Amino acid sequence: MQLDLLGTLLSLLSTWYFICMDRKAWIISFFATAINSILYFNKGIYADTLLEIFYLLNSFYGFLLWNRTPHAKFKVKWLSLPQATVLLMITTALYLLIYFLLRQYTDSTVVSLDALTTALSIMGQWLMCYKIIFTWLVWFITDAIYAYMYFYKQIPFHALLMFLYTIMAIVGYLKWASQDTHQTQPNSL
């Protein structure tokens, strides 16, 4: 219960900083993901355990990317249709791989949900690193699924966190959209 609460509070704080486009989000995220990886492993949510370890490592990468131009105005990026299509295909392949691995090698009771949320989260985290506004739509969908899964797995604070994340995803989208410079061409990735 203590790991659940502490991981929840730090995760909530880091997401707030992501919405505010503040690179402190990556530092707080590092600590939140370390705690959450232990919690998820103890609850038998194995793909999420590995996902948290990915987030832990990704915190360094995101921090470096967001630090490249510390005094530059935050620039929101958009995906082109071909970029979105490729990303969807990669995410689908990732889902199928994770599903197979969970089904074959774990005793997970939430194989489909765990694989889906993990694949979507990897995509969402990648989009976040590059400040692509589509990240907030991905997080809205992902967090709604997570809220159900964590409620089912009896992790109450994280279930509540995911519900709050769905709301924060809307706020994040609106905040980032207000920073958009209305570029007509998608940015290269």
Beta strands, then each sheet from edge to edge (+ up, - down):
end
